[in-house]
């Protein structure tokens, strides 16, 4: 089971018919609640103190455009990794450019959905993701996301000019700044993209996702007691690879999963 259908392309053809793809389930506990009016608008970034989250292009982009948007703030929410991650360097950057009244380093909160409810644009600058939870959560709140076009996983969930914007990786900081500015200055565009986000978020509906899980488990259970069935199906597609994997499987299970009793 994969979280996105596009990931099936990474697997050999003889396995693809056995792959099922559907996302995780997400809910918005604040759905239907009226948002309070806010004096200031905000960008939000989640989980940024790990290297792969690639936070600094966002800080640099915000520095470029902050004076053009004096009523906007950047809110960062993240745990601090055991090794400290990049939090020290982030603090130094904020100090150097005197951004403490515009960039806020927040501790983790119990209800991150309450923060999305106060957010106008979500930003994710990760180099890669699987299925980015923060994008899914933002979509549930009708909040468009901005990311980089070469961020694997992220660029599958964010559809450029539909539910968000994908900045060019060629000139990361300037392109990200331009994408953010495009949304920040256009209330109607944010509203349009936010509505599309919410429409597309139906894919995360728990009932829909749990039905997919139930069907997957039932299908898998149908192979019980007929262990050669999957091998025969795969051999019809690629005999050599299917046989090679069948011979290798006991070794893999013994080495990595400690299932040695299965083969005694």
N, C-alpha and C positions, 0 to 999 in steps of 0.2 A: 504494500500500500504506500503510495506516494501522496504528498500534499498538493502537487500540481501536475496536471496532465503533461505539460511540456517536458517534465523530467523523464518521461518514458523513453525519449529519444536517446538517452544515455545508455540504454540497455540493449543487448543483442536481440535480434528479431525473434528467436525461438522462445524467449522469455516474455515478450511483450503481451501476448494474449492472457498471461496469468497476472498481469499487473492491473491494479485498480487505483485510481487517483481521485482524491477528494480532499478538501481542506479540513482543518480543525474547526471545531465549533466555537463561536464567540457570542456573547450576549452583552447588551448595553443595559445595565441596571437603572440607568437614568432615562430610559426611553420614555418619551411623552411628557417629561417634566419641562416646564417653561424656564428658559434661560433668563437670568437676571441681566439687566443692562449693565454694560461695563464701560468705564471711562477710557480704558486703554485696550488695544488689540495685542494679541500675542502669537508668537511662534512657539512650538513645543518640539523638543527633541528628547527621546527616551534612550536610556542605557548607553551613554556616550563615552564612558571612561575606559573602555577597552580599545586596543589599537585598531581592531577590525571595524569599529564603529566610525573611524575616520572623522572625528569631530572637528578638527581644525579648519578644514575648508569652510565649514559653516560659520565658525567664529570670525574668520577673515572676511567672508562674504557679508556678514552682518555689519562688520566694521565699515565696509565700503558704502553701505546704503543707509546706515542708521540715521544720519543727519537728514536724509530725504524723507524719513518716516519717523518723526519724533514721538509719535503716539503709539509706537510698537515696541514690545519687549520680547526678549528671548528667554524662555524658561527651559532649563535643563533638569531632567529627572534621571537619576542613576544611582545604583549601588556603587560602592567603591570596591574594586577587586582586591583580593587579599594582598596582591603585590603593589597596590596603589594605582595601577594603571597610569593614565595620563592626567589624573586629577591635579597633581602638583603643577604641571605645565599649563593646564587650563587656568588655574588660579593666577599664575604668573602673567598669563596673557591678559586676563581681565584687569589685573592691577596695572600692567604696563600701559594699557589704553584707557584706563579709568572708565571701565564699563560696568561698575558695580550697581549703577542705577538703571541699567538697561539689560544686563545679562545676569540671570539669577540661577545659582547653583543650589538646587533643592535636594533634600534628603528623600529617600524612597517614601512613598505614601501608601496607605492601605487601600485607598480608592483612587486609582489612577483615572478612572472614568470621570470622576468629578473634575479632573484637570482637563481632559479632552472637552468637556462641556463648556469650558471657559476659553477654548482655543479656536483660533481662526485658520491657522495653517499648521500642518504637521510636516516636519522635515526629518528625513532619514538619509544619512550620508554614508551608510555602510558600504564596504567594498563588496560584500556578498551576504546573502541571507538564504534561508530555506523557504519558509513561509513567514514573512515578518509580522509578528503579532501586532506590533504597534501600527502598521498600516491597516490591518484588519480592524483594529479597535477604532482608529480614526474614521474609517469608512462607516462604522456603525453609528458614529456621531455626526455623519455628514460633513466631515472635515477633509478637504483635499490635501494630498501629500505632494511634496517636492523631493526628488531623489536624483541620483546620477543614472544616466542611461546605460552604463556598463555594469551596474550592480546586479549580479545574477540573483534571481529570486525576487528582488524588489521590482525589477523592470518587467516582471511577468504579472505582478499584481497591480502596479500603477500603469494605467493606459494614458500615454501622453496626449494632452489636450482633451482628455475625456474626464477622468477622475483625479487628475493631477498633472504635474509637469515633470519631465525627465531632462535634466541639464546635461549638456555635452561634457564628456570627460576630458576633452582636448585642452580646454582652459578652465579648469575646475572652479576656481574661486570666482572668476568673472562671470562664467556661465551660471553658476548657482546664484550669484547675486542678481543677475538679470532675471532668472526664473522667479526668484522670491519677489523681486520688485514688481514683476508683471502681475502677480496675484495680490500683492499687498495694496496696490493702487487701484484695483478694480473690484469693487464690492459685488457687482453683478456677476463677474466671472467666478469669483469664489463661491457665490451662491449656486450658480449653475453646476460647477464641478462638485460641490458638496451634495447637491441633490442626486447627481449621478453616482457618487460614492455610496450614498445610502441605498440607492436602487440596487447596485451591484452587491451590496453587503448581504443580500438574501442568500448568497452561497454559503454563508456561515451559520445559517439558521440551525439550531441544535437538532430539531426534528428531522430536518433534511440530512444532516451529517450523520445522526445516529441511525437513520434508515440505511445509509450507505454502509456503516459499520456492521449492522445486522445482516445485510445481504452478503457482505464479505465473509463474515464468520460462518454463515450457513453454507456458502459455496465451499469454503475451506473444509468444513466438516463433512461435506459430501464425498471427500476423498478418503475418509477414514475407512480402513479395512481393505483398501485397494491401492496399495502404495505404488504399484507399477503404472497406474493410470496416467499420472502426470508425466512420467518418463516417456510413455508411449506417445502422448500428445506432443511432447517436445521433440521426440525423434522424428515425427512426421514433418517437422519444420526444419530441423538441422540435426541429422543423426549423429554426426561426429561430435559436435559440441555437447549434445545432450548426454551421450554415453560418457564423455570425458568428465562432465560435471557429476554424473551419477557415481563414477568411481572415486571422485575426489571428495564427495560430500561426507562420508564417514570420517575421513581424516580431519576435515575442517571442524566438524562437530566435536570430535574428541579434543582437538587442540584448543578451541576457543569457547566452547559451550559446556564442556564437561558432561557430555551425553554418552559417555562410554558404555553405560549399561544397555543402551539401545542396540549395541552391536555385539554383545556377548553371545 
